[in-house]
Amino acid sequence: MRIGEVAIISHKASEPEDFIKSVCGSIEIKNKTVSFGCLEIDEQLALHLYGMNIENQNRSFFWDIVSRKMLGYILIFDWDDQKMLDAIKPIADNFSQSCEAPIVIVANIKDQTNPPVPDEFYKPEGILLSTNSIFTFGQIDDPECARRILILLVNMLIVKMP
């Protein structure tokens, strides 16, 4: 069986876990650093999802874990929390500059039909997207939405294939 690895990253421990539960149904392993879930696509392919909370982690240890062998990254932040938007900017910039793997930046919202737009987003210091990243809104605790986010990442991988 082939295994693809995807990192789910946020400043809140609950967000990667909610995403993994939505996609996989449950968390298989959980410790202070990483939550793990497995999604078996078929008998030939499985996706390992690693949920990582970087709020109180040793940064060098964290970046060692998030290796370049990952198929892709999903960065999650609460859209209506200005502090989370500010906190995710340097992480998104770092990944955009140092990784060739696709990056999906997810603004987690409560009401997907009418997401609020913070004033900060209109300032020039907003999130900069590289050619290997995409920004989307989503509800990470909604299984259908979480799967669409994962499919978006997989489609980005397919486009990059020679």
Residue frames as qw, qx, qy, qz and C-alpha x, y, z in Angstrom:
[[0.000, 0.890, 0.456, 0.000, 0.00, 0.00, 0.00],
 [0.375, 0.388, -0.028, 0.842, 1.25, 3.48, -0.83],
 [0.330, -0.731, -0.469, 0.370, 1.01, 6.13, 1.86],
 [0.235, 0.617, 0.082, 0.746, 0.78, 9.88, 1.38],
 [0.417, -0.456, -0.504, 0.604, 1.39, 12.22, 4.29],
 [0.010, 0.718, 0.253, 0.649, -0.39, 15.52, 4.84],
 [0.308, -0.163, -0.523, 0.778, 0.28, 17.98, 7.67],
 [0.211, -0.790, -0.454, -0.354, -2.67, 19.83, 9.20],
 [0.456, -0.016, -0.344, 0.820, -1.27, 22.87, 11.04],
 [0.229, -0.810, -0.299, -0.449, -2.86, 25.44, 13.34],
 [0.053, 0.457, -0.507, 0.729, -2.18, 27.49, 16.45],
 [0.664, -0.260, 0.322, -0.623, -5.10, 25.77, 18.18],
 [0.182, -0.197, 0.963, -0.016, -4.87, 22.08, 19.07],
 [0.541, 0.355, 0.647, -0.403, -8.58, 21.58, 18.46],
 [0.518, 0.639, -0.151, -0.548, -8.57, 22.71, 14.80],
 [0.286, 0.415, -0.824, -0.258, -6.29, 19.99, 13.34],
 [0.189, 0.044, 0.945, -0.263, -8.07, 17.41, 15.48],
 [0.530, 0.484, 0.387, -0.580, -11.51, 18.59, 14.29],
 [0.481, 0.581, -0.442, -0.485, -10.31, 18.42, 10.68],
 [0.135, 0.279, -0.949, -0.061, -8.89, 14.90, 11.09],
 [0.338, 0.216, 0.813, -0.421, -12.06, 13.68, 12.85],
 [0.550, 0.549, 0.105, -0.621, -14.17, 15.17, 10.03],
 [0.492, 0.539, -0.582, -0.359, -12.16, 13.41, 7.32],
 [0.304, 0.263, -0.913, 0.068, -11.14, 10.16, 9.02],
 [0.687, -0.436, -0.479, -0.330, -13.91, 9.71, 11.56],
 [0.744, -0.659, -0.069, 0.087, -11.56, 9.48, 14.53],
 [0.059, 0.826, -0.542, 0.145, -8.13, 10.31, 15.91],
 [0.921, 0.034, -0.384, 0.064, -5.97, 7.17, 16.03],
 [0.686, -0.168, -0.318, 0.633, -3.04, 8.61, 18.01],
 [0.064, -0.907, -0.077, -0.409, -2.81, 11.79, 20.05],
 [0.666, -0.307, -0.308, 0.606, -0.03, 13.26, 22.16],
 [0.182, -0.773, -0.165, 0.584, 1.12, 16.76, 23.13],
 [0.149, -0.453, 0.447, 0.757, 2.70, 17.42, 19.74],
 [0.255, 0.142, -0.696, -0.656, 0.81, 15.49, 17.06],
 [0.703, 0.193, 0.497, -0.471, -2.62, 14.04, 16.37],
 [0.002, 0.262, -0.840, -0.475, -2.80, 11.29, 13.77],
 [0.722, 0.318, 0.416, -0.452, -5.55, 9.93, 11.56],
 [0.226, -0.169, 0.826, 0.489, -5.57, 7.60, 8.57],
 [0.645, 0.464, 0.140, -0.591, -7.87, 7.79, 5.57],
 [0.460, -0.053, 0.822, 0.332, -7.80, 4.67, 3.41],
 [0.401, 0.422, -0.261, -0.770, -8.70, 5.71, -0.12],
 [0.906, 0.180, -0.237, -0.299, -8.64, 2.14, -1.46],
 [0.949, -0.260, 0.099, 0.150, -6.52, -1.02, -1.05],
 [0.741, 0.338, 0.009, 0.580, -3.58, 0.73, -2.78],
 [0.217, 0.486, -0.115, 0.839, -3.55, 4.19, -1.18],
 [0.458, -0.711, -0.489, 0.214, -3.91, 5.66, 2.29],
 [0.145, 0.728, -0.113, 0.660, -3.45, 9.23, 3.48],
 [0.568, -0.389, -0.505, 0.521, -1.85, 9.82, 6.86],
 [0.048, -0.836, -0.132, -0.531, -2.97, 13.10, 8.36],
 [0.564, -0.169, -0.453, 0.669, -0.75, 14.67, 11.01],
 [0.177, -0.894, -0.270, -0.311, -2.43, 17.39, 13.05],
 [0.600, -0.023, -0.308, 0.738, 0.04, 19.78, 14.62],
 [0.231, -0.942, -0.240, -0.032, -0.55, 22.57, 17.10],
 [0.618, 0.326, -0.173, 0.694, 2.28, 25.07, 16.99],
 [0.279, -0.885, -0.125, -0.351, 1.00, 27.45, 19.67],
 [0.507, -0.785, 0.339, -0.111, 3.34, 26.38, 22.48],
 [0.970, 0.083, 0.081, 0.215, 5.82, 24.19, 20.64],
 [0.447, -0.571, 0.402, 0.559, 9.57, 24.46, 20.35],
 [0.538, 0.725, -0.092, -0.420, 9.82, 25.91, 16.84],
 [0.163, 0.570, -0.771, -0.235, 12.97, 24.03, 15.76],
 [0.335, 0.000, 0.932, -0.140, 11.47, 20.72, 16.91],
 [0.575, 0.544, 0.429, -0.435, 8.23, 21.51, 15.12],
 [0.474, 0.719, -0.315, -0.399, 9.90, 22.37, 11.81],
 [0.054, -0.389, 0.913, 0.112, 11.95, 19.17, 12.00],
 [0.470, 0.241, 0.813, -0.246, 8.73, 17.18, 12.26],
 [0.567, 0.723, 0.235, -0.317, 7.14, 19.01, 9.35],
 [0.493, -0.303, 0.596, 0.557, 9.55, 17.64, 6.80],
 [0.306, 0.477, -0.373, -0.735, 9.64, 18.24, 3.08],
 [0.001, -0.002, 0.969, 0.246, 8.44, 14.71, 2.40],
 [0.353, 0.454, 0.612, -0.543, 4.86, 15.74, 3.08],
 [0.332, 0.456, 0.688, 0.457, 2.60, 15.64, 0.04],
 [0.025, -0.631, -0.248, -0.735, 1.01, 18.88, 1.15],
 [0.187, -0.145, -0.570, 0.787, 0.03, 21.16, 3.98],
 [0.221, -0.720, -0.517, -0.407, -3.27, 22.50, 5.26],
 [0.214, 0.034, -0.411, 0.885, -2.91, 25.63, 7.41],
 [0.276, -0.676, -0.646, -0.224, -5.99, 26.47, 9.47],
 [0.146, -0.041, -0.388, 0.909, -6.90, 29.63, 11.34],
 [0.070, 0.681, 0.676, -0.274, -10.14, 31.13, 12.73],
 [0.283, 0.526, 0.374, 0.710, -11.27, 33.76, 10.25],
 [0.256, -0.850, -0.257, -0.382, -13.05, 35.89, 12.84],
 [0.683, -0.662, -0.023, 0.310, -10.05, 35.97, 15.22],
 [0.315, 0.922, -0.208, 0.086, -7.64, 38.76, 14.27],
 [0.411, -0.687, 0.599, 0.011, -4.86, 37.31, 16.43],
 [0.797, 0.040, 0.592, 0.111, -5.06, 34.00, 14.56],
 [0.616, 0.768, 0.128, 0.116, -4.90, 35.79, 11.20],
 [0.018, 0.910, -0.406, 0.083, -1.78, 37.64, 12.36],
 [0.608, -0.468, 0.641, -0.003, -0.26, 34.42, 13.73],
 [0.837, 0.260, 0.472, 0.096, -0.78, 32.41, 10.54],
 [0.419, 0.895, -0.119, -0.097, 0.83, 35.03, 8.24],
 [0.066, -0.739, 0.664, 0.093, 4.49, 34.23, 9.04],
 [0.627, -0.082, 0.774, -0.013, 3.78, 30.50, 8.88],
 [0.695, 0.626, 0.347, -0.068, 2.10, 30.82, 5.48],
 [0.270, 0.900, -0.327, -0.098, 4.98, 33.00, 4.24],
 [0.350, -0.549, 0.758, 0.053, 7.56, 30.50, 5.50],
 [0.694, 0.166, 0.700, 0.003, 5.84, 27.56, 3.83],
 [0.584, 0.787, 0.154, -0.122, 5.30, 29.48, 0.60],
 [0.172, 0.868, -0.461, -0.069, 9.00, 30.29, 0.40],
 [0.222, -0.532, 0.816, -0.044, 10.50, 27.01, 1.59],
 [0.569, 0.095, 0.809, -0.113, 8.16, 24.25, 0.36],
 [0.189, 0.158, -0.644, -0.724, 7.32, 23.07, -3.10],
 [0.027, -0.343, -0.938, 0.035, 4.41, 20.98, -1.84],
 [0.196, -0.575, -0.434, -0.665, 0.91, 22.41, -2.23],
 [0.109, -0.151, -0.600, 0.778, -0.45, 24.50, 0.63],
 [0.239, -0.630, -0.574, -0.466, -4.13, 25.09, 1.34],
 [0.063, 0.041, -0.457, 0.886, -4.76, 27.97, 3.72],
 [0.292, -0.532, -0.753, -0.255, -8.17, 27.52, 5.32],
 [0.184, -0.255, 0.271, -0.910, -10.08, 30.31, 7.02],
 [0.194, -0.325, -0.916, 0.134, -12.28, 28.39, 9.44],
 [0.271, -0.206, -0.037, -0.940, -15.67, 30.08, 9.60],
 [0.296, 0.167, 0.791, -0.509, -18.85, 29.47, 11.54],
 [0.563, 0.609, 0.402, -0.387, -21.27, 30.55, 8.80],
 [0.491, -0.055, 0.622, 0.607, -20.09, 29.45, 5.36],
 [0.304, 0.717, 0.576, 0.248, -22.93, 31.30, 3.60],
 [0.054, 0.949, 0.068, 0.302, -21.79, 34.73, 4.83],
 [0.754, -0.193, -0.231, 0.583, -18.15, 34.81, 6.02],
 [0.151, -0.961, -0.063, 0.221, -17.09, 38.07, 7.66],
 [0.681, 0.489, -0.066, 0.541, -14.19, 39.97, 6.09],
 [0.524, -0.665, -0.179, 0.501, -11.90, 41.52, 8.71],
 [0.171, 0.976, -0.066, -0.117, -10.60, 45.03, 8.01],
 [0.460, -0.624, 0.557, 0.297, -7.05, 43.71, 8.40],
 [0.727, 0.210, 0.601, 0.258, -7.45, 41.59, 5.27],
 [0.446, 0.856, 0.225, 0.134, -7.58, 44.71, 3.10],
 [0.237, -0.890, 0.325, 0.217, -4.22, 46.01, 4.33],
 [0.557, 0.657, -0.500, -0.088, -1.08, 45.38, 2.25],
 [0.110, -0.474, 0.841, -0.238, 0.34, 43.07, 4.94],
 [0.872, 0.007, 0.140, -0.470, -2.34, 40.44, 4.23],
 [0.777, -0.156, 0.596, 0.127, -1.55, 36.82, 3.51],
 [0.297, 0.629, -0.526, -0.489, 0.62, 36.51, 0.42],
 [0.909, 0.121, 0.376, -0.131, -0.11, 33.48, -1.73],
 [0.154, -0.490, 0.717, 0.471, 2.61, 31.79, -3.74],
 [0.563, 0.260, -0.543, -0.566, 2.00, 29.73, -6.87],
 [0.420, 0.001, -0.907, 0.038, 1.90, 26.56, -4.74],
 [0.006, 0.251, 0.727, -0.639, -0.74, 27.85, -2.31],
 [0.236, -0.464, -0.560, -0.645, -4.45, 28.54, -2.36],
 [0.145, -0.014, 0.528, -0.836, -6.79, 30.27, 0.09],
 [0.400, -0.351, -0.702, -0.473, -10.26, 29.01, 0.86],
 [0.481, -0.334, 0.345, -0.734, -13.04, 29.34, 3.42],
 [0.592, -0.057, -0.790, -0.151, -14.29, 26.24, 5.19],
 [0.673, -0.508, 0.235, -0.483, -15.89, 24.67, 8.22],
 [0.262, 0.454, -0.848, 0.078, -13.36, 22.15, 9.43],
 [0.343, -0.049, 0.830, -0.438, -15.80, 20.32, 11.70],
 [0.752, 0.394, 0.129, -0.512, -18.14, 19.64, 8.75],
 [0.696, -0.128, 0.662, 0.246, -17.13, 16.30, 7.15],
 [0.624, 0.653, 0.391, 0.178, -18.28, 17.29, 3.67],
 [0.130, 0.980, -0.142, 0.041, -16.38, 20.59, 3.78],
 [0.485, -0.650, 0.563, 0.156, -13.23, 19.00, 5.26],
 [0.746, 0.137, 0.599, 0.259, -13.21, 16.40, 2.48],
 [0.477, 0.847, 0.186, 0.143, -13.57, 19.16, -0.15],
 [0.148, -0.917, 0.365, 0.062, -10.51, 20.86, 1.36],
 [0.630, -0.341, 0.665, 0.209, -8.55, 17.60, 1.17],
 [0.692, 0.490, 0.491, 0.201, -9.70, 17.07, -2.43],
 [0.222, 0.973, -0.061, -0.002, -8.55, 20.60, -3.25],
 [0.360, -0.717, 0.575, 0.158, -5.07, 19.67, -1.97],
 [0.697, 0.022, 0.686, 0.208, -5.05, 16.42, -3.97],
 [0.562, 0.762, 0.307, 0.097, -6.13, 18.28, -7.12],
 [0.005, 0.944, -0.313, -0.101, -3.23, 20.71, -6.62],
 [0.545, -0.420, 0.697, 0.203, -0.90, 17.69, -6.50],
 [0.701, 0.391, 0.578, 0.145, -2.37, 16.27, -9.71],
 [0.363, 0.931, 0.044, -0.020, -1.87, 19.58, -11.54],
 [0.199, -0.828, 0.505, 0.142, 1.83, 19.54, -10.55],
 [0.806, -0.058, 0.565, 0.167, 2.38, 16.07, -12.06],
 [0.058, -0.467, 0.567, 0.675, 4.53, 16.01, -15.21]]
